[in-house]
Amino acid sequence: MKPTFFFYDLETSGFDPKTQRIMQFAGMRTDMNLSPIGEPVNVLVKLTEEVLPNPEAILVTGITPQKTVEEGYIEAEFLQLFTQEVSTPGTIMVGFNNIRFDDEFMRYALYRNFYDPYEWCWQDGRSRWDMLDVVRMVRALRPDGIKWPVTEDGHPTNRLELLSFQNGLDHAKAHDALSDVEALIAVAKLIKNKQPRMFEYLLKARSKNEIAMLVNLDDPQPFAYTSGRYPKDTLHTTVAYPVAPGSRPGSVIVYDLRHDPTDWAKLSVDDLKKIRFANYEQRQMEGFVALPAKELAYNKCPAVAPVGVIDEKAQERIRLDMNIVAQHLARLRKSGLSDKLREVFAREGFAKSDDCDGQLYDGFLPEGDKAKINAVRNAKPEELADFHPDFSDERLPKLLARYKARNFPQTLSDDERAVWESYRAERLQRELPGYMQKLAQLSEQAQTTNTHFLLSELQLWAESIAPLD
């Protein structure tokens, strides 16, 4: 149970974990002083024949479907490696924007392959941490000793490749998973060496219990909060205040005290909802101001700190006047806005997927099915052909058929194969016309030999998996 870090990164076939897949997994274990332990992990994962990878994603990573088929693990083998050698007891899984991206892909992959989708990041002393918000908070509040990149037009940016370049850290190939992991460890060392107190504080504060001690409704207090939802020109950092329970257990609605609550409190609940759910075009309109409230989830490693950490220099960097913050807080407490925000963020029924691959969040797996789930995962391929557990969860029989089709197609019965091919055909016939059109458009714009090669490989992949009809 001795704690270790495991820094990891994924390259994926797209951006939606319900329909796209992990293509590369890389990681490195370190001790708590960030010294490497053992050899890095760097594997490809075979893409299966119902997935059309996002062309833009492939142009960034350079990993073709054909390469994963030739060199990769099937998904079931990869997850066996992950659970036995990576997600060991005491492991702190660390990434860069992993909470919102990589962890979701891992969760869906585990779900599809008959693993508990949550235990890997909490059971047996395991936990997770996201260095992106750590980087953001250090830049905003304790930036000394680190060179911070800006874009060509002068805006602050925290892109990993630019941060490593500015500080002379090795980053041989951006958007290659192992290279990104090596760069991330180097950035973590930089922060630990230059700002050790902030590093250690945020490491400890990743715990949802620690966060709940600082951010709660029993004794609400203003606190420093760094989040990608806040503007980059204020270094994503503000002073926030908890106002109401969130829509889910373990979450709380917080108000951004940069904003005077007076006018917001005059709006109706419906008007506030329209602003909260405004689409992209509406948000780009001149004069649009986003709702200065959001949900903070205790289990997503938010970067929070006591408000006293914002010294005078930090106030200048994040363009915040603490006297104005105090005025806004006094008005907020008298405004009645908290009750309206509770209604605005009330949990509403979400559109459920009619496809079993996308039904992860439809509910926890029943306790009565867990032994059967373990039996599926541990069954040898030859045992799967006649293996039909009596699941109580209606998602699981469909998932089992797809698990067999993707990992062990030789185990499918004639009826199961017909169902799988029907699913593949329906999905590909729906996606292929737009996909081929997209490839043609990108080919017309392509300016390098490598781009033409990658697009040609994607076209060959699409043609090879297309249904015969």
C-alpha positions in Angstrom: 0.0 0.0 0.0 3.0 2.3 -0.2 1.8 5.2 -2.4 3.2 5.8 -5.8 2.4 8.0 -8.7 1.5 6.6 -12.1 1.6 9.3 -14.7 -0.4 8.4 -17.8 -1.7 9.6 -21.1 -4.0 8.3 -23.8 -4.2 8.9 -27.5 -7.7 8.1 -28.7 -9.6 7.8 -32.0 -11.8 10.7 -31.2 -13.4 12.7 -28.4 -16.5 10.8 -27.4 -15.7 7.9 -25.0 -19.1 6.3 -25.8 -18.3 5.8 -29.5 -14.5 6.2 -29.9 -11.7 4.2 -28.4 -8.3 4.2 -26.8 -5.5 3.7 -29.4 -2.4 4.2 -27.3 -1.8 4.0 -23.6 1.5 5.1 -22.0 2.6 5.7 -18.5 5.4 5.7 -16.0 5.4 4.9 -12.3 7.4 7.1 -9.9 7.9 7.3 -6.2 6.5 10.3 -4.2 9.7 12.2 -5.1 9.0 11.7 -8.8 11.9 9.3 -9.4 11.0 6.6 -11.9 10.2 3.1 -10.8 10.6 0.3 -13.3 10.1 0.6 -17.0 7.5 2.7 -18.8 4.3 1.2 -20.2 3.7 2.0 -23.8 1.1 0.0 -25.8 -1.3 0.3 -28.7 -4.8 -1.0 -28.5 -6.5 -2.6 -31.5 -9.3 -0.6 -33.1 -12.3 -2.7 -33.8 -14.2 -2.9 -37.0 -17.2 -0.7 -36.1 -15.2 2.4 -35.3 -14.4 5.2 -37.8 -11.7 7.3 -36.1 -12.0 11.0 -36.1 -9.7 12.2 -38.9 -8.6 15.3 -37.0 -7.5 13.1 -34.1 -5.5 10.8 -36.3 -3.8 13.8 -38.0 -2.7 14.9 -34.6 -1.4 11.6 -33.2 -0.3 9.9 -36.5 -1.6 6.6 -35.2 -3.5 4.7 -37.9 -6.1 2.0 -37.3 -3.9 -0.4 -39.3 -1.0 0.2 -37.0 -3.1 -0.7 -33.9 -4.4 -3.9 -35.6 -0.8 -4.9 -36.5 0.9 -4.1 -33.2 -1.8 -3.6 -30.5 -3.5 -5.6 -27.8 -7.1 -6.4 -28.0 -9.0 -4.3 -25.5 -9.5 -7.2 -23.0 -5.8 -7.9 -22.9 -4.9 -4.2 -22.4 -7.3 -3.9 -19.5 -5.9 -7.0 -17.9 -2.5 -5.3 -18.1 -3.9 -2.1 -16.7 -5.6 -3.7 -13.7 -2.8 -6.1 -12.8 0.3 -3.9 -13.4 -0.8 -0.3 -13.5 -3.8 0.3 -11.2 -2.1 -1.4 -8.2 -3.0 -0.7 -4.6 -1.8 2.7 -3.4 -1.5 4.1 -6.9 -2.2 7.8 -7.5 -3.2 8.0 -11.2 -2.0 11.4 -12.6 -2.6 13.0 -16.0 -3.0 16.4 -17.7 -6.7 17.0 -18.1 -7.3 13.4 -17.3 -10.3 14.0 -15.0 -12.4 15.3 -17.9 -10.9 13.3 -20.7 -8.6 10.3 -20.2 -10.4 9.0 -17.1 -13.7 9.0 -18.9 -12.2 6.8 -21.7 -10.8 4.5 -19.1 -14.1 4.3 -17.3 -16.0 3.4 -20.5 -13.4 0.8 -21.6 -13.6 -0.9 -18.2 -17.4 -0.9 -18.4 -17.4 -2.5 -21.9 -15.1 -5.2 -20.7 -16.8 -6.3 -17.5 -14.7 -4.5 -15.0 -16.1 -2.2 -12.3 -15.7 1.3 -13.9 -15.0 3.1 -10.7 -12.8 0.9 -8.4 -9.6 1.6 -10.3 -9.4 5.1 -8.9 -10.5 4.7 -5.3 -10.4 1.1 -3.9 -7.3 -0.2 -2.0 -5.8 3.2 -1.4 -5.9 4.2 -5.0 -6.8 7.8 -6.0 -6.3 10.3 -8.9 -4.9 13.7 -9.5 -5.0 16.2 -12.4 -1.9 18.3 -13.1 -3.7 20.7 -15.4 -5.5 22.6 -12.6 -2.4 22.3 -10.5 -0.4 24.1 -13.3 -3.2 26.7 -13.6 -3.3 27.5 -9.9 0.5 27.7 -9.5 0.6 30.1 -12.4 -2.1 32.2 -10.9 -1.0 32.3 -7.3 2.7 31.1 -7.0 4.4 31.5 -10.4 7.9 32.4 -9.3 10.7 30.3 -10.7 8.8 29.0 -13.7 8.6 30.4 -17.2 5.0 30.7 -18.3 4.1 30.5 -22.1 1.8 32.9 -23.9 0.2 32.6 -27.4 1.4 34.7 -30.3 -1.3 37.3 -29.5 -0.2 37.5 -25.9 -2.8 35.4 -24.1 -1.7 33.0 -21.4 -1.6 29.3 -22.3 -0.8 26.2 -20.4 -0.4 23.7 -23.2 2.0 21.0 -22.1 4.3 21.2 -25.1 4.7 25.0 -24.7 5.2 24.8 -21.0 7.9 22.2 -21.3 9.6 24.1 -24.2 9.7 27.4 -22.3 11.4 25.7 -19.3 13.9 23.7 -21.3 12.3 20.4 -20.5 12.6 17.4 -22.9 9.4 16.8 -24.9 10.5 14.9 -28.0 7.2 14.4 -29.7 4.0 16.2 -28.6 0.8 14.1 -28.8 2.7 10.9 -28.5 1.4 9.4 -25.3 4.8 8.3 -23.8 6.5 11.6 -24.7 3.7 13.5 -23.2 4.0 11.5 -20.0 7.7 12.2 -19.8 7.1 15.9 -20.2 4.3 15.8 -17.6 6.7 14.3 -15.0 9.3 16.9 -15.8 6.7 19.7 -15.3 5.6 18.1 -12.0 9.2 18.0 -10.9 9.6 21.7 -11.8 6.6 22.7 -9.7 7.6 20.5 -6.8 11.1 22.0 -6.8 10.1 25.7 -7.4 6.8 25.7 -5.4 7.0 22.8 -3.0 4.4 24.1 -0.6 1.8 24.6 -3.3 2.6 21.2 -4.8 2.2 19.3 -1.5 -0.9 21.3 -0.5 -2.7 20.5 -3.8 -1.6 16.8 -3.6 -3.2 16.5 -0.2 -6.3 18.5 -1.3 -7.1 16.1 -4.1 -9.1 14.1 -1.5 -12.8 14.8 -1.6 -12.9 14.8 2.2 -10.2 17.6 2.3 -12.2 19.6 -0.3 -15.4 19.2 1.6 -13.7 20.6 4.7 -12.9 23.8 2.8 -16.0 24.0 0.5 -19.2 23.2 2.3 -22.6 24.6 3.2 -22.4 23.9 6.9 -19.8 26.7 7.4 -19.7 28.5 4.0 -16.6 30.6 3.4 -15.1 32.2 0.3 -12.2 30.3 -1.2 -9.7 30.5 -4.0 -10.8 28.4 -7.0 -9.0 27.7 -10.2 -11.0 26.1 -13.1 -10.9 26.0 -16.8 -14.5 27.4 -16.8 -13.1 30.7 -15.7 -11.5 33.1 -18.3 -7.8 32.6 -19.3 -7.1 36.3 -19.0 -7.7 36.1 -15.3 -5.6 32.9 -15.2 -8.7 30.8 -14.7 -8.8 31.8 -11.0 -11.3 33.6 -8.8 -12.8 33.7 -5.3 -15.9 31.6 -5.1 -18.5 31.0 -2.4 -20.7 27.9 -1.8 -24.4 28.8 -2.1 -26.5 25.6 -2.5 -26.3 21.8 -2.8 -25.4 20.6 -6.3 -27.5 18.4 -8.5 -25.7 15.2 -7.4 -24.5 14.0 -4.0 -20.9 15.2 -3.3 -21.3 18.5 -5.3 -22.1 22.1 -4.4 -23.1 25.1 -6.4 -20.5 28.0 -6.1 -20.8 31.6 -7.0 -18.0 33.6 -8.6 -17.5 36.7 -6.4 -16.0 38.7 -9.2 -19.6 39.4 -10.2 -22.0 41.7 -8.4 -25.0 39.4 -7.6 -27.5 42.3 -7.6 -28.6 42.2 -11.2 -28.4 38.4 -11.4 -30.8 38.1 -8.4 -33.4 40.2 -10.4 -33.6 37.6 -13.1 -36.2 34.8 -13.1 -35.2 31.2 -12.8 -36.1 30.6 -16.4 -33.9 33.6 -17.5 -31.0 32.2 -15.5 -31.5 28.8 -17.1 -31.5 30.3 -20.6 -28.1 31.8 -19.8 -26.7 28.7 -18.3 -27.8 26.5 -21.3 -26.9 29.0 -24.0 -25.5 27.4 -27.1 -22.1 28.2 -28.7 -23.5 30.8 -31.1 -25.4 32.6 -28.3 -22.2 32.7 -26.2 -20.3 34.3 -29.0 -22.8 37.2 -29.3 -21.6 40.6 -28.2 -22.6 41.4 -24.6 -23.2 37.8 -23.6 -22.1 37.2 -19.9 -21.9 33.6 -18.7 -23.8 32.7 -15.5 -21.3 33.3 -12.7 -22.1 30.0 -10.9 -21.1 26.4 -11.5 -21.1 23.1 -9.8 -18.0 21.9 -7.9 -17.7 18.1 -7.5 -15.7 16.9 -4.6 -14.5 13.8 -6.4 -13.0 15.6 -9.4 -9.9 17.1 -7.8 -10.9 20.7 -8.0 -8.0 23.2 -7.4 -9.2 25.0 -4.3 -7.3 26.8 -1.5 -8.1 29.1 1.5 -8.7 32.6 0.3 -5.8 33.9 2.3 -3.4 32.4 -0.4 -4.4 35.3 -2.7 -1.8 37.9 -1.8 -1.4 41.4 -3.3 0.7 40.2 -6.2 -1.7 37.4 -7.0 -4.6 39.9 -6.9 -2.8 41.9 -9.6 -2.2 38.8 -11.7 -5.7 37.5 -11.6 -7.2 41.1 -11.8 -9.2 40.8 -8.6 -9.9 43.4 -5.9 -10.6 41.7 -2.5 -12.5 44.8 -1.3 -14.9 44.4 -4.2 -15.1 40.6 -3.5 -16.1 41.4 0.1 -18.9 43.8 -1.1 -20.2 41.2 -3.5 -20.3 38.6 -0.8 -22.3 40.8 1.5 -24.8 41.5 -1.3 -25.0 37.8 -2.2 -25.9 36.8 1.3 -28.9 39.1 1.2 -29.9 38.7 -2.4 -32.0 35.5 -2.4 -30.0 34.3 -5.5 -29.0 31.1 -3.8 -32.5 29.7 -3.9 -32.8 30.5 -7.6 -29.5 28.9 -8.4 -30.6 25.7 -6.6 -33.5 25.5 -9.1 -31.3 26.4 -12.0 -29.0 23.5 -11.3 -31.6 21.0 -10.2 -31.0 17.7 -11.8 -33.1 17.0 -14.8 -33.6 13.8 -16.7 -30.8 13.4 -19.2 -31.3 11.9 -22.6 -30.4 8.2 -22.2 -28.6 6.3 -24.9 -30.5 3.5 -26.5 -27.1 1.7 -27.2 -25.6 -0.4 -24.4 -22.1 1.0 -25.1 -23.3 4.4 -24.0 -25.3 3.4 -20.9 -22.5 3.5 -18.3 -24.2 6.2 -16.3 -27.7 4.7 -16.4 -26.9 3.1 -13.0 -24.4 1.1 -10.9 -24.0 -2.5 -11.7 -26.2 -4.6 -9.4 -24.4 -6.5 -6.5 -26.1 -9.7 -7.6 -24.4 -9.5 -11.0 -20.9 -8.9 -9.8 -19.9 -12.5 -9.5 -21.2 -13.2 -13.0 -19.3 -10.1 -14.3 -16.1 -11.5 -12.8 -16.8 -14.9 -14.3 -17.1 -13.3 -17.8 -13.9 -11.4 -17.4 -12.0 -14.5 -16.2 -13.4 -16.9 -18.7 -11.0 -18.4 -21.3 -12.0 -17.7 -24.9 -13.1 -21.3 -25.5 -15.4 -21.1 -22.5 -17.2 -18.0 -23.7 -18.9 -19.7 -26.6 -21.5 -21.4 -24.4 -21.4 -19.0 -21.5 -24.7 -17.2 -21.0 -25.0 -15.9 -17.4 -28.4 -15.0 -16.1 -27.8 -11.3 -15.6 -30.4 -9.1 -13.8 -29.1 -5.9 -15.5 -30.5 -5.7 -19.0 -27.4 -4.0 -20.3 -25.1 -6.9 -19.6 -26.3 -9.6 -22.1 -25.9 -7.1 -25.0 -22.5 -6.0 -23.7 -21.4 -9.7 -23.4 -22.2 -10.3 -27.1 -20.2 -7.2 -28.1 -17.4 -8.1 -25.7 -17.1 -11.4 -27.5 -17.4 -9.9 -31.0 -14.7 -7.3 -30.3 -12.2 -9.5 -28.4 -12.9 -13.1 -29.3 -15.0 -13.2 -32.5 -14.4 -16.9 -32.9 -16.6 -17.5 -29.9 -19.8 -16.0 -31.5 -22.7 -18.2 -32.4 -24.3 -17.8 -35.8 -27.1 -15.8 -34.3 -24.7 -13.6 -32.3 -22.6 -13.0 -35.4 -25.7 -11.9 -37.3 -26.6 -9.4 -34.6 -23.1 -8.0 -34.5 -22.9 -7.6 -38.2 -26.3 -6.0 -38.3 -25.2 -3.5 -35.6 -21.9 -2.8 -37.5 -23.8 -2.3 -40.8 -26.4 0.1 -39.3 -23.7 2.2 -37.5 -21.4 2.4 -40.5 -24.1 3.0 -43.1 -25.2 6.0 -40.9 -21.6 7.4 -40.5 -19.9 6.5 -43.7 -21.3 9.1 -46.1 -20.3 12.1 -44.0 -17.0 10.4 -43.1 -15.9 9.9 -46.7 -17.0 13.5 -47.5 -14.8 14.7 -44.6 -11.8 12.8 -45.8 -12.2 14.2 -49.3 -12.4 17.8 -47.9 -9.3 17.3 -45.8 -7.4 15.7 -48.7 -8.1 18.8 -50.8 -6.6 20.9 -48.0 -3.6 18.6 -47.3 -0.2 20.2 -47.7 2.2 17.4 -46.7 3.0 13.9 -47.8 2.4 12.6 -44.3 -1.1 14.1 -44.2 -2.0 12.5 -47.5 -0.7 9.2 -46.2 -2.7 9.3 -43.0 -5.9 10.3 -44.9 -5.3 7.5 -47.4 -5.0 5.0 -44.6 -8.2 6.2 -43.1 -10.0 5.8 -46.4 -8.6 2.3 -46.8 -9.7 1.5 -43.2 -13.2 2.7 -43.9 -13.4 0.7 -47.1 -12.1 -2.4 -45.4 -14.7 -2.4 -42.6 -17.7 -1.1 -44.7 -20.6 -3.6 -44.8 -20.7 -5.7 -48.0 -24.3 -4.5 -48.7 
